[in-house]
Amino acid sequence: MASDYLIDAKGISVRADGRSIIDNVDLTVAEGEIVTLIGPNGAGKTTLVKAVLGLRNLSSGSVSIKPGAVIGYMPQRLSVDTNLPLTVRRFIGLAGKAEKGKRQSVLEEVGVLPIVDSSIHDISGGEMQRVLLARALLRDPDLLVLDEPAQAVDVNGQAELYHLISAIREERDCGVLMVSHDLHLVMSATDKVLCLNNHLCCVGHPEAVSQDPNYVELFGPQVAESLALYHHHHDHEHTVDGHVIPRHAQDHEGHDHG
């Protein structure tokens, strides 16, 4: 039922200039669930996000958003005029009114409070992404939508950022819909993956997707083989469609977590 989801999108298609950008895609995001869209450049990931948020007209299909749900959106990129003198503090202040101390607590949550008085133009790419994340969190969202949150961040910074996103989900119990092009980086930070290439190639838990023939065909056997070396340790199991089954005892059937 749609009421079980923060987002329930069915059969979404978007066309432009006579070309199909996304075709007949279903997408659901439940409360407290992290869903990641992956796919090559031009696969329609950002278009799907914008269509779900009502920022892009649908050619067909429907989108239901839970009544009263608050959405925090972090865009793929945000250009700030270099001639505009803006500190991080001022930039966050432009996001709108907030309760006393709210901005400071959110900046602390994402780890950028020490640079609050730095120019927005002098901070690193990773720091800027965290500032944009703080901006999205100011609304206390039920659903956090992140379009390529690790863009312009080095590999170590990307892993830290995805860890932060997981921690935010745990702390706030919010749903997360994010876009990435690297399944390896998000494997430990997502519950369900949708692999797009203008249509839905495959969907499920990241380990299942990484072994799906459609994924292997899209990204190549080398990528799939490297993902096979990845070990995903946590305290629950996932079915192929992304459902979570609690792990009641030690792993069996030959799995060794020692």
Buried (B, 14 or more C-beta within 10 A) or exposed (E): EBEEBBBBBBEBBBBEEEEBBBBEBEBBBBBBBBBBBBBEEEBBBBBBBBBBBEEBEBBEBEBBBBEEBEBBBBBBEEEEEEEEEBBBBBBBEEBEEBEEEBBBBBBEBBBBBEBBEBBBBEBEEBBBBBBBBBBBBBBEBBBBBBBBBBBEBEEEBBBBBBEBBBEBBEEBEBBBBBBBBBBBBBBBBBBBBBBBBBBBBBBBBBBBBBBBEEBBEBBEEEBBEEBEEEEEEEEEEBEBEBEBEEEEEEEEEEEEEE
